[in-house]
Amino acid sequence: MNILSALPLLLSLSLCQLETPKPAPAAPSAEWTKAEEGILRHHVQLTSSQQFRKAGESYFSPDGTQIIFQAIEREDDPLQEQPFYQMYVGDLVRDGGRVTGLMNIRQLSPSGSSNTCGWFHPTKPGTVMFASTLVAPSNPSRAGYQRKSRLYVWQFPQEMDIFLCDLAKADGTAATLKRLVADPNAYLAEGCISADGRHLVYCEHNVSEGKSGGDLYVMDLKDRRKVLITADEGYDGGPFFSPDGRRICYRSDRKGNDLLQIFVAELAFDQSGNILGMEREFQLTDNVHVNWAPFWHPEGRHLIYTTSAMGHDNYEVFMIDADPGTDGPAKYGTRPRRVTNAAGFDGLPVFNADGSLMMWTAQRDNDRTSQVWLAEFVLPIDSNAAEEKPQVEEPDARPERLKVTDPESGLIYLYDPVTHELSVYSLDTHEVRPPNDKAEIDRAMRLFREQKAD
């Protein structure tokens, strides 16, 4: 889900089949092109601010010929633009095997509805899935997930259900959408289907719970059997099956502090392949950053994700180990490495089926709007290459610091064992500052000593 631009609370347009006007992207910046050298190359801006006021959260079709994404189409009069994201599909254009653009863009969702989380069916060509309200949400101002004192927010419309759409019949009306999962009292979204086409994982959030709810369920599409995967406190969402379907990754506001963290769950199966629930859960990040939108690399041993580690005005894409240990020791949450390196927002990263392309949402065009970008992913991450040339953690990726919470003030004290720097993090402002005075330093050190003694 797009934490950047208020996911379901966005826009709708009239039915259209458009060919994207030639984008007028900023020329590739020498600074970020050099910084991303050896990781990403041949950057292409797929959507244009000439056509879309903002676009993002895009996913590849299994054969790599199309993408599905959500966007708000630009109007000459901004007041005529509708307030909710619409769902679109488009064909990737190639020249000599290299992706050069996007064409034949079609709107799939009914105008006036709120839409999010599109996905191509992995075993039924020409079929997509996305969440939609079909009509305008009855209470669009209902509180959703939001970082305190920030504009990153998305809503939980209780009209949001999950639908299937046959692209051959799609005409941008509700008549061409088929409900897959529905509940009149719950927000149902953030879904994807396992590679074998059997299981659907999604977020179910009873809107009466406020922002604290949101659990993950798996539905067997063969018999509609529904299994609860996560039931902990906090908002669990944004799940994706691993390539082999044995695990899921997701992000969670597990501590209720608006700081999303990355998790992986190993699933339990019976002899018939039925998912019984979660077998084990691993937390891959545990810090004072917002970490979200995890996505699997096709080899199943790494995740890419979005993080505020570089600042809340400069979200970036990182990669982290998520190796179950099939051929060696398990590695969960080790070696965080920076992938993108440009000013502004870079996030919601995904790979194509063979991992040769990465697509993400970025603010790199002249207008600094959120648009869909794509690049060749050339970072060697296979085990042999890693042994030959060990990858060093990106210097800008701040190492994990010791932390302790003051039970009286709620402040979090952070201690860097490398630099011996003490800093203070506020849950109210989400800002990190140095300690105010010696008394605060003494209190922090006492809390650290007490924590160690425990």
Secondary structure, 3 states (H helix, E strand, C coil): CCCCCCCCCCCCCCCCEECCCCCCCCCCCHHHHHHCCCCEEEEEECCCCCCEEEEEEEEECCCCCEEEEEEEECCCCHHHCCCCCEEEEEEEEEECCEEEEEEEEEECCCCCCCEEEEEECCCCCCEEEEEECCCCCCCCCCCCEECCCCCCEECCCCCCEEEEEECCCCCCCHHHEEEEECCCCEEEEEEEECCCCCEEEEEEEEHHHHHHCCEEEEEECCCCCEEECCCCCCCEEEEEECCCCCEEEEEECCCCCCCCEEEEEEEEECCCCCEEEEEEEEECCCCCCCEEEEEECCCCCEEEEEECCCCCCCCEEEEEEEECCCCCCCEECCCCEECCCCCCCEEEEEECCCCCEEEEEECCCCCCCCEEEEEEECCCCCHHHHHHCCCCCCCCCCCCCEEEECCCCCCEEEECCCCCCEEEECCCCCCEECCCCHHHHHHHHHHHHHHHHC
